[in-house]
């Protein structure tokens, strides 16, 4: 392969690449429709010219046929008058017009076929242009959708999704942690109340002690309880004095016992 062939190929490749990049599908579609419209105008002009030519040919054909008939009548008239020379001349003129009319008839038939073909091509081109216009609108809509989708994909690609997802996950963990702390705080707040009620419910020893104190104040002897060693009579007397001083308390406790029995 020669150096010039390689240079030529490189130049063509670069030119084609530039053309491909410069091509705007929407503009190319519009230009194609305009070019097809120009072809339609030319086709219509060609059909009009063919029809005009056909009409001229038909007029000439009709004229020559009329002239041939006229000279036929003249030949008959001359022959009837005994003018054989004039009749011969009239027949010669008749033949000339008849031959011309025959030639024009063949040309006219060809023009009719040509015009029919042109009209079919014109109808096909009109239909093709109409279809192309409809397809152009569809392609433009698809092109717009493709551009929008491409722009969306580029936007999605340009977004740092890993960073965004990492931040999202951090916030999710933070919310879960805050919920756990809130729940723990609620449980801790409820533990104080629960402890109070648990102390009341589990206060059997205190109740026993209170009952023993009631029996002591009411003078009921406590079972299996011995007096402490070393207590003197003065201590007992002092205790009796204390008991006599605590009479209002005994009355109050008695009221409490009566209420408890009723309940």
BAGU-682769 format. One record per residue: x, y, z of N, C-alpha, C in turn. Coordinates in pm, 1 decimal. Example, Ala and Ser with C-alpha at 12.3 -4.5 7.8 and 13.67 -1.06 7.14 Angstrom:
2
PT      n.px      n.py      n.pz     ca.px     ca.py     ca.pz      c.px      c.py      c.pz
PT    1319.0    -569.0     780.0    1230.0    -450.0     780.0    1320.0    -330.0     780.0
PT    1285.0    -225.0     708.0    1367.0    -106.0     714.0    1290.0       3.0     787.0
REM end
This chain:
263
PT      n.px      n.py      n.pz     ca.px     ca.py     ca.pz      c.px      c.py      c.pz
PT      84.7    -120.0       0.0       0.0       0.0       0.0      87.9     124.6       0.0
PT      62.3     216.3     -94.5     142.3     334.6    -108.2     111.8     439.0      -3.0
PT     206.3     531.3      11.5     190.6     636.1     111.1      73.8     726.9      77.3
PT      52.4     749.2     -51.4     -57.2     837.3     -93.1    -194.1     774.4     -64.7
PT    -201.3     641.1     -81.8    -327.8     572.9     -48.7    -359.1     584.0      99.9
PT    -258.6     569.0     182.7    -278.6     580.1     325.9    -319.0     721.2     365.9
PT    -252.3     820.6     305.8    -287.9     959.5     335.7    -430.4     989.1     292.0
PT    -466.8     937.6     174.5    -602.6     959.5     123.8    -705.6     894.9     215.3
PT    -674.4     772.9     263.4    -767.8     704.4     351.8    -782.8     779.7     484.5
PT    -672.3     829.7     538.9    -677.5     905.2     664.4    -759.6    1033.0     646.9
PT    -737.7    1101.0     534.6    -813.1    1224.7     509.3    -962.1    1195.7     498.4
PT    -996.7    1090.7     422.8   -1138.4    1055.3     408.8   -1199.8    1017.0     542.4
PT   -1122.6     942.3     623.5   -1173.9     900.9     754.3   -1199.0    1022.2     843.1
PT   -1105.9    1117.2     844.3   -1123.6    1237.0     926.8   -1240.1    1322.1     878.3
PT   -1251.1    1333.8     744.7   -1362.2    1412.6     690.0   -1495.8    1347.8     724.2
PT   -1504.8    1215.3     709.0   -1629.1    1144.8     742.8   -1662.2    1158.5     891.0
PT   -1560.0    1152.4     975.4   -1583.1    1167.1    1118.4   -1634.1    1307.4    1150.7
PT   -1576.3    1408.5    1085.4   -1622.9    1545.5    1107.4   -1767.8    1561.8    1061.1
PT   -1800.1    1500.7     947.5   -1936.8    1510.2     895.8   -2034.3    1440.6     989.7
PT   -1994.7    1321.3    1039.4   -2083.0    1247.9    1131.7   -2108.4    1328.3    1258.6
PT   -2005.0    1393.7    1309.3   -2021.5    1472.3    1431.2   -2103.8    1597.6    1405.3
PT   -2091.7    1652.0    1284.5   -2163.8    1775.7    1252.5   -2309.6    1749.9    1217.7
PT   -2343.7    1625.6    1188.0   -2481.1    1594.6    1148.4   -2575.1    1604.0    1268.5
PT   -2674.2    1687.1    1253.7   -2782.0    1696.1    1352.5   -2902.3    1623.3    1293.7
PT   -2945.7    1512.7    1355.6   -3056.5    1435.0    1297.4   -3179.0    1518.4    1265.6
PT   -3211.9    1611.4    1354.2   -3331.4    1692.7    1332.0   -3315.2    1780.8    1208.9
PT   -3198.4    1842.2    1193.9   -3173.4    1927.4    1077.5   -3167.3    1845.1     948.9
PT   -3106.8    1726.9     958.2   -3098.2    1640.8     839.0   -3237.2    1596.8     795.3
PT   -3324.2    1566.6     889.8   -3461.1    1527.6     856.1   -3534.7    1641.8     786.5
PT   -3519.6    1761.4     840.5   -3584.6    1877.1     778.4   -3531.0    1901.2     638.3
PT   -3400.5    1888.4     622.6   -3341.1    1908.0     490.4   -3388.2    1800.4     393.4
PT   -3401.7    1678.8     439.6   -3449.0    1570.8     352.7   -3591.4    1597.8     305.5
PT   -3675.2    1647.2     395.1   -3812.6    1681.2     357.1   -3813.7    1793.8     254.3
PT   -3726.1    1893.1     273.9   -3719.0    2002.6     176.2   -3673.5    1952.1      39.7
PT   -3575.1    1864.9      38.4   -3526.7    1810.0     -88.6   -3635.5    1726.6    -156.8
PT   -3708.0    1649.3     -78.9   -3818.3    1572.6    -137.1   -3927.4    1666.0    -190.0
PT   -3950.1    1778.5    -120.9   -4046.1    1876.5    -170.3   -3999.9    1937.2    -302.2
PT   -3869.9    1963.3    -312.8   -3816.5    2014.5    -440.2   -3835.2    1912.2    -551.7
PT   -3810.4    1785.7    -520.3   -3831.3    1681.0    -621.2   -3978.0    1673.3    -662.7
PT   -4066.8    1694.4    -566.4   -4209.8    1691.0    -597.9   -4246.6    1805.0    -692.9
PT   -4189.7    1921.6    -669.1   -4216.4    2035.5    -757.9   -4166.1    2005.1    -898.7
PT   -4046.2    1950.6    -907.8   -3991.3    1916.1   -1039.6   -4076.8    1809.8   -1108.9
PT   -4122.0    1712.8   -1032.7   -4206.1    1607.9   -1089.4   -4337.4    1665.8   -1141.7
PT   -4397.3    1754.3   -1065.9   -4520.6    1816.6   -1112.2   -4498.0    1899.2   -1238.3
PT   -4387.0    1969.2   -1243.1   -4354.9    2045.3   -1363.3   -4336.7    1952.5   -1483.7
PT   -4271.3    1839.2   -1461.3   -4250.6    1743.4   -1570.5   -4383.2    1686.9   -1619.3
PT   -4472.3    1656.7   -1525.7   -4604.3    1605.2   -1564.4   -4681.5    1711.2   -1641.6
PT   -4673.9    1835.9   -1594.6   -4744.6    1944.0   -1664.1   -4690.1    1962.7   -1805.3
PT   -4557.9    1958.2   -1820.6   -4498.4    1971.8   -1953.5   -4538.3    1855.7   -2043.9
PT   -4541.0    1734.5   -1986.8   -4579.4    1618.8   -2067.6   -4724.4    1629.2   -2113.3
PT   -4811.2    1676.0   -2024.2   -4952.9    1691.9   -2060.6   -4967.9    1798.7   -2168.5
PT   -4892.2    1911.3   -2153.5   -4898.7    2016.6   -2255.4   -4850.2    1964.1   -2390.2
PT   -4742.0    1885.7   -2389.9   -4691.3    1828.4   -2514.7   -4791.8    1731.7   -2575.7
PT   -4857.4    1654.3   -2491.1   -4959.5    1562.3   -2540.4   -5074.2    1637.8   -2607.8
PT   -5114.2    1748.4   -2546.8   -5223.5    1825.7   -2605.2   -5183.5    1884.1   -2741.3
PT   -5060.5    1931.8   -2752.0   -5015.4    1984.2   -2881.4   -5012.0    1873.8   -2986.0
PT   -4961.0    1759.4   -2946.6   -4956.4    1646.6   -3040.1   -5097.5    1605.7   -3082.6
PT   -5188.2    1605.3   -2985.5   -5326.1    1568.8   -3017.6   -5390.0    1670.2   -3112.0
PT   -5359.0    1798.5   -3091.3   -5411.9    1901.2   -3181.2   -5357.0    1882.4   -3323.8
PT   -5227.8    1854.7   -3332.4   -5168.0    1833.0   -3464.2   -5226.0    1707.5   -3530.7
PT   -5247.3    1606.4   -3449.6   -5306.4    1482.8   -3503.4   -5445.9    1509.4   -3558.3
PT   -5525.2    1578.4   -3479.2   -5660.6    1608.9   -3524.0   -5658.1    1697.5   -3649.1
PT   -5566.2    1791.3   -3657.2   -5556.5    1880.0   -3772.8   -5519.8    1802.9   -3899.1
PT   -5421.8    1713.5   -3887.6   -5380.4    1635.1   -4003.3   -5490.8    1537.1   -4045.3
PT   -5561.6    1481.4   -3949.7   -5673.0    1395.4   -3985.5   -5782.2    1473.2   -4058.7
PT   -5805.2    1596.7   -4012.1   -5904.6    1680.5   -4079.6   -5860.0    1717.1   -4220.7
PT   -5729.3    1750.1   -4236.0   -5676.6    1782.5   -4368.8   -5685.2    1660.8   -4461.0
PT   -5655.1    1544.1   -4408.3   -5662.6    1422.4   -4491.3   -5805.5    1399.6   -4538.3
PT   -5901.4    1420.6   -4452.7   -6041.8    1404.7   -4492.4   -6081.3    1509.6   -4597.2
PT   -6030.4    1630.7   -4580.2   -6062.6    1738.1   -4675.9   -6009.8    1705.0   -4816.1
PT   -5885.3    1657.3   -4821.4   -5827.9    1625.1   -4952.4   -5892.9    1498.8   -5010.7
PT   -5939.9    1413.3   -4923.1   -6014.5    1296.7   -4973.9   -6142.8    1342.8   -5044.1
PT   -6211.0    1437.3   -4983.4   -6333.0    1489.9   -5043.7   -6302.8    1565.0   -5174.2
PT   -6192.1    1639.4   -5174.7   -6153.8    1712.7   -5294.5   -6117.9    1616.7   -5410.2
PT   -6051.4    1509.7   -5374.0   -6016.8    1411.9   -5479.9   -6143.3    1352.9   -5538.6
PT   -6239.1    1323.6   -5454.7   -6365.6    1269.8   -5505.1   -6438.4    1372.3   -5593.5
PT   -6433.9    1500.4   -5552.5   -6499.7    1603.3   -5630.6   -6432.5    1621.4   -5766.6
PT   -6297.4    1624.2   -5763.9   -6225.4    1642.0   -5890.4   -6249.4    1525.2   -5985.1
PT   -6252.7    1406.8   -5931.4   -6273.5    1288.6   -6015.7   -6414.4    1288.1   -6071.6
PT   -6507.5    1336.6   -5992.7   -6645.0    1341.3   -6041.8   -6662.5    1445.3   -6152.7
PT   -6576.5    1545.8   -6154.0   -6579.7    1648.3   -6257.7   -6492.6    1612.4   -6378.5
PT   -6427.5    1499.8   -6372.5   -6342.7    1456.6   -6483.4   -6203.7    1512.1   -6476.9
PT   -6171.1    1574.0   -6361.7   -6037.3    1628.0   -6345.3   -5950.6    1524.0   -6273.4
PT   -5903.0    1430.8   -6350.8   -5826.5    1320.4   -6292.9   -5694.4    1369.0   -6236.8
PT   -5631.7    1468.6   -6301.1   -5504.2    1520.7   -6251.6   -5521.0    1586.3   -6115.9
PT   -5628.5    1666.5   -6105.5   -5653.8    1729.2   -5976.0   -5688.8    1625.5   -5867.8
PT   -5760.2    1522.4   -5910.7   -5793.9    1415.4   -5815.8   -5668.2    1345.4   -5767.1
PT   -5573.9    1321.7   -5860.1   -5447.8    1257.2   -5821.0   -5371.1    1345.8   -5723.1
PT   -5364.5    1476.5   -5757.0   -5292.2    1569.4   -5669.0   -5358.4    1575.4   -5531.7
PT   -5489.0    1573.5   -5527.8   -5559.3    1575.9   -5400.1   -5531.0    1451.2   -5318.5
PT   -5522.6    1337.1   -5387.0   -5491.7    1211.9   -5314.7   -5350.1    1213.4   -5259.0
PT   -5256.3    1276.7   -5336.0   -5119.3    1286.4   -5284.6   -5116.5    1371.0   -5157.2
PT   -5187.0    1484.5   -5160.8   -5192.0    1570.5   -5042.8   -5261.6    1498.9   -4925.9
PT   -5363.8    1423.9   -4957.9   -5434.1    1346.5   -4853.8   -5341.9    1246.1   -4788.6
PT   -5260.9    1177.8   -4869.7   -5169.4    1075.2   -4816.6   -5065.3    1139.0   -4724.8
PT   -5019.0    1257.8   -4764.3   -4918.5    1324.9   -4680.2   -4975.9    1355.2   -4542.0
PT   -5095.0    1409.6   -4538.9   -5157.6    1439.6   -4409.6   -5192.9    1312.8   -4331.4
PT   -5234.0    1209.9   -4402.4   -5267.0    1083.6   -4334.1   -5142.6    1020.9   -4272.6
PT   -5028.8    1024.2   -4347.6   -4904.0     969.7   -4292.9   -4859.1    1050.1   -4170.3
PT   -4871.2    1181.3   -4180.2   -4833.9    1265.1   -4064.4   -4924.5    1235.2   -3945.0
PT   -5053.6    1219.1   -3970.5   -5146.8    1187.1   -3862.4   -5113.1    1052.0   -3798.8
PT   -5072.4     953.8   -3879.7   -5035.4     822.8   -3825.2   -4911.9     833.3   -3735.3
PT   -4815.3     914.9   -3781.9   -4695.0     934.0   -3700.0   -4730.5    1003.3   -3568.4
PT   -4814.1    1104.9   -3578.3   -4856.2    1175.7   -3457.5   -4937.0    1085.7   -3364.3
PT   -5015.0     993.9   -3420.8   -5093.5     901.5   -3338.3   -5002.5     809.9   -3257.9
PT   -4897.3     759.6   -3321.9   -4802.6     674.6   -3249.6   -4732.1     754.1   -3139.1
PT   -4695.1     879.6   -3173.0   -4631.8     964.9   -3073.1   -4728.7     996.4   -2960.1
PT   -4852.7    1019.2   -2994.8   -4954.5    1050.6   -2893.8   -4977.0     933.1   -2799.8
PT   -4979.2     812.4   -2852.7   -4994.6     693.6   -2766.8   -4877.9     679.9   -2669.1
PT   -4757.2     707.4   -2720.0   -4640.3     701.4   -2631.5   -4645.6     807.3   -2523.0
PT   -4692.3     926.8   -2558.0   -4704.3    1033.6   -2459.8   -4808.6    1000.2   -2353.5
PT   -4917.9     937.2   -2394.5   -5020.9     898.6   -2297.9   -4963.6     799.9   -2196.2
PT   -4888.2     703.1   -2244.1   -4827.1     606.0   -2152.6   -4724.6     673.5   -2060.1
PT   -4649.1     767.0   -2119.3   -4549.8     838.4   -2039.3   -4616.7     923.0   -1930.6
PT   -4724.5     989.2   -1968.6   -4795.1    1072.6   -1870.2   -4856.4     986.1   -1760.5
PT   -4909.7     871.0   -1797.0   -4964.0     780.6   -1695.2   -4855.8     737.7   -1596.4
PT   -4737.1     707.1   -1650.2   -4625.7     667.6   -1562.8   -4584.2     784.3   -1472.9
PT   -4579.4     905.4   -1531.1   -4542.5    1022.6   -1451.5   -4644.9    1048.5   -1341.0
PT   -4770.0    1031.1   -1373.7   -4872.6    1053.3   -1272.1   -4863.4     950.2   -1159.9
PT   -4834.5     827.1   -1194.7   -4817.1     724.4   -1090.8   -4697.2     757.6   -1002.7
PT   -4588.9     799.6   -1067.2   -4470.1     836.8    -990.1   -4497.3     958.8    -902.5
PT   -4576.5    1052.4    -956.1   -4610.6    1171.9    -879.5   -4694.2    1134.6    -756.8
PT   -4790.9    1047.0    -775.4   -4874.3    1002.6    -663.0   -4790.2     929.3    -558.8
PT   -4698.1     842.7    -609.0   -4611.4     769.4    -516.5   -4521.3     864.7    -439.0
PT   -4470.3     967.4    -507.9   -4382.3    1062.7    -439.7   -4460.1    1143.4    -336.2
PT   -4580.8    1184.7    -371.3   -4663.9    1257.7    -274.6   -4692.5    1171.5    -151.2
PT   -4723.9    1044.5    -174.3   -4748.6     953.8     -62.0   -4622.2     934.5      21.3
PT   -4508.8     924.0     -47.0   -4382.2     905.3      23.9   -4347.7    1028.3     107.5
PT   -4372.9    1145.6      51.7   -4344.4    1268.4     126.6   -4436.8    1279.6     247.4
PT   -4565.0    1247.3     227.3   -4658.5    1251.2     339.4   -4615.1    1154.6     449.5
PT   -4574.7    1034.9     408.6   -4527.3     936.6     507.2   -4399.5     984.0     574.6
PT   -4311.8    1046.9     494.9   -4185.9    1096.4     551.1   -4211.0    1207.6     652.8
PT   -4308.7    1293.9     625.9   -4340.7    1400.7     721.8   -4392.7    1342.1     852.7
PT   -4479.5    1242.5     840.6   -4530.0    1177.4     961.7   -4417.1    1108.2    1037.5
PT   -4332.6    1038.6     962.8   -4220.5     969.5    1026.9   -4120.9    1070.0    1084.5
PT   -4107.7    1184.7    1017.6   -4016.8    1287.9    1068.6   -4061.7    1334.6    1206.6
PT   -4190.5    1358.4    1223.0   -4242.5    1400.9    1353.3   -4218.2    1293.0    1458.5
PT   -4239.0    1167.5    1420.3   -4214.1    1057.8    1514.3   -4066.1    1050.0    1550.9
PT   -3979.8    1064.4    1449.6   -3836.2    1056.5    1475.4   -3789.4    1174.0    1561.5
PT   -3847.4    1292.1    1538.2   -3811.2    1406.5    1620.5   -3852.1    1383.8    1765.7
PT   -3971.0    1324.6    1784.7   -4015.3    1294.0    1921.0   -3923.2    1191.2    1985.7
PT   -3887.2    1087.8    1909.6   -3795.5     986.0    1963.2   -3658.2    1046.0    1990.7
PT   -3616.2    1137.9    1902.5   -3486.8    1203.0    1922.8   -3487.9    1285.9    2050.6
PT   -3596.8    1359.4    2073.0   -3607.1    1439.1    2195.2   -3604.7    1349.9    2318.9
PT   -3678.2    1237.2    2311.1   -3678.7    1143.0    2424.4   -3540.2    1083.9    2447.0
PT   -3470.1    1052.6    2337.2   -3335.7     995.6    2349.8   -3239.3    1097.1    2410.8
PT   -3249.9    1223.3    2368.5   -3163.0    1326.3    2425.8   -3191.5    1344.4    2574.4
PT   -3321.3    1347.3    2609.3   -3357.3    1363.4    2750.5   -3305.4    1246.0    2833.4
PT   -3319.7    1124.0    2779.8   -3272.8    1005.9    2851.9   -3121.0    1007.3    2865.0
PT   -3052.7    1049.7    2757.3   -2907.4    1057.2    2763.2   -2861.9    1158.6    2866.6
PT   -2928.7    1273.2    2869.6   -2895.5    1374.8    2968.8   -2920.0    1323.8    3110.9
PT   -3030.4    1249.8    3128.2   -3060.3    1192.9    3259.5   -2954.6    1092.3    3300.8
PT   -2914.4    1006.5    3206.3   -2812.2     907.9    3237.7   -2679.5     974.5    3272.3
PT   -2644.8    1080.4    3198.7   -2521.8    1153.3    3229.6   -2529.3    1217.2    3366.9
PT   -2648.6    1269.2    3401.7   -2664.4    1329.3    3533.8   -2649.8    1223.7    3642.8
PT   -2714.5    1107.9    3620.8   -2705.0     999.7    3718.8   -2561.2     953.1    3732.9
PT   -2490.7     944.1    3619.3   -2351.9     898.7    3622.6   -2263.3     998.1    3696.4
PT   -2292.3    1127.9    3678.0   -2209.2    1230.0    3740.6   -2232.3    1240.8    3891.0
PT   -2345.5    1191.3    3939.3   -2374.7    1199.0    4082.4   -2291.0    1094.9    4157.2
PT   -2230.4    1135.2    4270.6   -2150.2    1044.0    4352.2   -2244.2     961.8    4440.2
PT   -2293.5     852.9    4383.8   -2392.9     772.7    4455.5   -2334.7     706.4    4579.6
PT   -2205.6     668.1    4575.3   -2146.8     601.4    4691.2   -2143.8     694.6    4811.5
PT   -2109.2     821.3    4787.6   -2106.7     917.1    4896.9   -2247.0     942.9    4951.3
PT   -2342.9     957.1    4858.0   -2480.9     982.7    4900.6   -2536.0     864.8    4980.3
PT   -2510.9     743.0    4933.9   -2559.9     626.3    5005.1   -2492.0     611.3    5140.4
PT   -2363.5     645.9    5146.7   -2293.8     637.7    5274.7   -2354.3     735.4    5375.7
PT   -2382.3     857.5    5330.1   -2446.5     955.0    5418.4   -2585.1     907.7    5460.6
PT   -2657.7     849.4    5366.8   -2791.4     798.2    5398.2   -2784.0     689.5    5504.6
PT   -2689.2     597.4    5489.5   -2675.1     489.7    5586.9   -2633.4     543.6    5723.2
PT   -2547.5     646.4    5724.6   -2508.8     705.7    5852.7   -2629.8     766.7    5923.3
PT   -2711.8     836.2    5848.6   -2830.6     895.9    5908.7   -2926.6     788.2    5958.6
PT   -2936.2     677.1    5884.0   -3022.7     568.4    5928.1   -2973.1     509.5    6059.6
PT   -2841.2     487.7    6071.0   -2783.9     436.9    6195.7   -2806.1     535.3    6310.1
PT   -2794.9     664.5    6279.0   -2814.9     765.3    6383.2   -2958.0     764.0    6434.8
PT   -3053.1     749.7    6342.8   -3193.3     743.0    6384.1   -3217.9     621.5    6471.7
PT   -3161.8     505.9    6431.6   -3178.1     384.1    6511.3   -3117.5     402.4    6649.6
PT   -2999.5     467.2    6656.5   -2934.7     489.6    6786.0   -3017.5     582.0    6874.7
PT   -3072.7     687.2    6815.6   -3156.2     779.0    6892.8   -3281.8     710.6    6943.5
PT   -3340.8     624.1    6862.3   -3457.3     548.8    6907.5   -3423.3     458.2    7025.7
PT   -3305.0     392.8    7019.1   -3264.0     305.7    7128.7   -3240.8     384.8    7257.2
PT   -3176.7     502.4    7243.4   -3152.8     585.5    7361.7   -3283.7     633.9    7421.9
PT   -3379.4     671.2    7333.3   -3509.7     715.7    7383.3   -3580.8     604.1    7457.8
PT   -3574.0     483.6    7403.9   -3638.2     370.2    7469.9   -3572.0     338.9    7604.0
PT   -3437.4     347.4    7607.7   -3365.7     320.3    7733.3   -3399.2     424.6    7838.6
PT   -3409.9     551.6    7795.4   -3444.6     657.2    7890.7   -3582.5     634.1    7948.9
PT   -3677.0     591.0    7865.0   -3811.6     562.0    7914.0   -3811.8     448.7    8013.9
PT   -3732.7     344.9    7987.7   -3726.2     232.1    8081.1   -3664.8     273.8    8213.9
PT   -3558.8     357.8    8208.3   -3496.1     403.6    8331.3   -3590.1     491.5    8413.1
PT   -3668.4     574.8    8342.4   -3763.7     660.7    8413.4   -3870.8     578.2    8483.4
PT   -3909.9     467.8    8425.0   -4012.5     383.8    8485.3   -3961.7     296.3    8597.2
PT   -3828.3     278.5    8607.3   -3773.6     189.8    8710.1   -3795.0     245.7    8851.4
PT   -3793.8     382.0    8870.2   -3815.5     439.9    9002.5   -3954.4     408.3    9054.2
PT   -4055.1     425.7    8973.9   -4191.1     393.9    9014.3   -4206.3     245.4    9042.2
PT   -4148.6     163.0    8953.8   -4157.0      17.4    8974.3   -4091.2     -24.1    9105.0
PT   -3980.8      41.6    9137.8   -3910.5       6.1    9262.6   -3995.9      37.3    9384.5
PT   -4069.1     151.2    9380.3   -4155.1     186.6    9492.0   -4262.2      81.8    9513.4
PT   -4327.7      46.2    9403.6   -4434.9     -52.8    9415.9   -4380.2    -189.7    9453.6
PT   -4262.7    -221.7    9404.1   -4202.8    -349.7    9443.0   -4170.3    -352.2    9591.7
PT   -4126.7    -235.9    9646.3   -4097.2    -229.6    9789.7   -4224.2    -247.1    9871.2
PT   -4336.8    -186.7    9821.9   -4462.1    -202.2    9893.7   -4512.4    -345.6    9887.8
PT   -4500.0    -402.8    9765.0   -4549.9    -539.0    9749.9   -4463.2    -640.1    9824.2
PT   -4333.9    -611.4    9831.5   -4242.4    -707.1    9895.5   -4211.3    -671.6   10040.0
PT   -4290.8    -587.1   10103.3   -4259.1    -543.1   10240.0   -4316.7    -634.6   10346.9
PT   -4304.2    -760.4   10335.7   -4358.1    -854.8   10433.9   -4290.8    -841.3   10569.7
PT   -4162.1    -822.4   10571.8   -4088.1    -810.4   10698.7   -4131.8    -687.1   10775.2
PT   -4154.6    -579.6   10703.1   -4199.4    -456.4   10768.9   -4337.3    -475.6   10829.3
PT   -4426.7    -546.3   10753.4   -4560.8    -571.8   10805.0   -4555.4    -656.9   10932.6
PT   -4470.1    -754.4   10931.3   -4456.4    -839.3   11050.9   -4410.5    -757.8   11171.2
PT   -4316.3    -671.4   11145.8   -4264.1    -588.9   11255.0   -4371.8    -495.3   11306.6
PT   -4452.0    -439.9   11213.4   -4559.6    -350.5   11252.2   -4664.8    -425.6   11334.8
PT   -4695.2    -548.1   11296.6   -4793.1    -628.9   11370.5   -4742.5    -660.5   11512.4
PT   -4612.8    -687.4   11521.4   -4555.4    -713.3   11654.2   -4563.5    -590.9   11742.8
PT   -4543.4    -474.0   11679.6   -4552.1    -350.1   11756.7   -4694.7    -325.4   11803.9
PT   -4793.5    -359.5   11720.6   -4933.1    -345.6   11758.5   -4964.3    -433.8   11879.0
PT   -4919.4    -557.5   11874.9   -4946.1    -647.6   11988.8   -4881.7    -597.0   12116.5
PT   -4762.7    -541.4   12102.8   -4691.4    -491.4   12219.2   -4766.4    -376.4   12284.6
PT   -4816.4    -285.6   12198.1   -4886.4    -168.8   12250.9   -5021.9    -206.5   12309.1
PT   -5083.7    -310.2   12253.3   -5215.5    -350.2   12304.1   -5206.6    -440.5   12426.6
PT   -5087.2    -475.6   12465.4   -5068.1    -558.3   12583.6   -5076.9    -705.2   12553.3
PT   -5088.2    -744.9   12430.0   -5093.1    -885.9   12394.8   -4952.3    -941.2   12398.1
PT   -4929.0   -1050.1   12471.0   -4791.1   -1101.5   12479.3   -4746.9   -1158.0   12343.8
PT   -4624.9   -1129.6   12316.8   -4566.2   -1179.4   12192.0   -4517.0   -1320.0   12213.3
PT   -4546.2   -1406.3   12121.7   -4502.6   -1545.1   12138.1   -4353.9   -1557.8   12117.1
PT   -4294.6   -1640.5   12205.7   -4154.9   -1676.9   12192.4   -4062.4   -1557.4   12194.2
PT   -4101.7   -1453.1   12265.0   -4012.8   -1337.5   12274.1   -3977.4   -1320.7   12421.3
PT   -3852.9   -1336.4   12457.7   -3806.1   -1324.9   12596.8   -3767.6   -1183.2   12625.7
PT   -3785.3   -1147.9   12751.6   -3744.5   -1014.5   12791.2   -3594.1   -1004.0   12784.4
PT   -3545.7    -890.2   12750.5   -3399.8    -873.6   12744.9   -3340.6    -884.0   12884.2
PT   -3223.0    -942.8   12888.8   -3153.9    -958.4   13017.6   -3114.1    -824.4   13073.8
PT   -3119.4    -816.4   13209.2   -3073.2    -693.3   13275.2   -3177.9    -588.3   13286.6
PT   -3305.7    -614.7   13248.8   -3409.0    -514.6   13263.5   -3454.2    -510.3   13409.1
PT   -3462.2    -395.6   13463.1   -3501.9    -378.8   13603.8   -3644.8    -335.6   13611.6
PT   -3695.8    -334.4   13737.4   -3833.3    -294.3   13759.1   -3855.7    -150.4   13718.3
PT   -3748.2     -73.8   13737.7   -3762.1      67.0   13699.6   -3783.3      81.9   13551.4
PT   -3719.4     -10.6   13477.3   -3736.9      -6.8   13331.4   -3878.4     -42.2   13294.0
PT   -3937.6    -140.1   13368.2   -4073.6    -182.4   13337.3   -4170.4     -72.4   13371.1
PT   -4148.6     -12.8   13488.7   -4235.3      96.6   13529.1   -4227.0     210.6   13430.1
PT   -4099.8     233.2   13385.4   -4081.5     340.8   13285.8   -4154.3     306.6   13157.9
PT   -4155.0     175.7   13126.6   -4227.4     132.5   13007.1   -4373.5     151.9   13023.9
PT   -4428.5     124.0   13143.9   -4569.8     142.9   13165.2   -4605.3     288.0   13153.6
PT   -4515.7     372.3   13205.3   -4540.3     516.8   13194.3   -4545.7     559.5   13050.8
PT   -4455.6     504.0   12972.9   -4453.8     536.9   12828.9   -4580.1     488.6   12764.8
PT   -4626.7     363.6   12811.3   -4748.8     309.3   12751.8   -4865.1     397.5   12783.3
PT   -4871.3     449.1   12909.3   -4983.6     535.3   12942.4   -4979.0     665.5   12865.7
PT   -4855.2     708.0   12830.3   -4842.9     832.3   12753.0   -4878.0     812.2   12607.2
PT   -4874.2     686.0   12558.9   -4900.6     660.4   12417.0   -5042.5     613.9   12394.5
PT   -5137.0     643.7   12488.7   -5277.2     603.2   12472.0   -5339.3     658.9   12345.8
PT   -5318.3     785.7   12309.6   -5378.0     834.7   12182.6   -5330.6     756.6   12061.7
PT   -5205.9     715.1   12061.9   -5153.7     637.4   11949.2   -5223.4     503.8   11940.6
PT   -5249.8     443.9   12059.4   -5318.8     315.5   12059.4   -5458.7     330.1   12002.4
PT   -5524.1     438.2   12038.0   -5658.2     460.6   11982.4   -5653.7     472.7   11831.2
PT   -5553.6     543.8   11784.8   -5540.6     561.5   11638.0   -5513.5     428.0   11570.0
PT   -5425.4     348.0   11632.2   -5395.1     217.6   11573.4   -5516.8     128.3   11576.9
PT   -5596.9     137.2   11683.7   -5717.6      56.6   11693.1   -5813.8      92.3   11581.1
PT   -5825.6     222.1   11553.3   -5910.3     264.5   11440.7   -5860.0     205.0   11309.4
PT   -5729.6     207.6   11291.8   -5672.4     149.9   11169.1   -5703.7       1.8   11159.0
PT   -5695.2     -71.9   11277.0   -5724.2    -214.2   11274.3   -5872.1    -237.2   11241.3
PT   -5959.1    -153.2   11293.4   -6102.4    -168.5   11264.5   -6131.4    -146.8   11115.2
PT   -6064.5     -47.8   11058.7   -6081.9     -24.0   10914.8   -6029.2    -140.6   10832.4
PT   -5916.7    -198.4   10879.5   -5861.2    -312.7   10806.3   -5953.1    -429.4   10812.2
PT   -6021.0    -453.7   10933.1   -6113.3    -566.7   10944.0   -6233.0    -546.8   10852.0
PT   -6283.1    -422.4   10844.8   -6397.1    -396.2   10755.9   -6361.6    -421.3   10608.5
PT   -6238.7    -384.0   10572.5   -6198.4    -402.2   10432.6   -6168.7    -547.5   10405.8
REM end
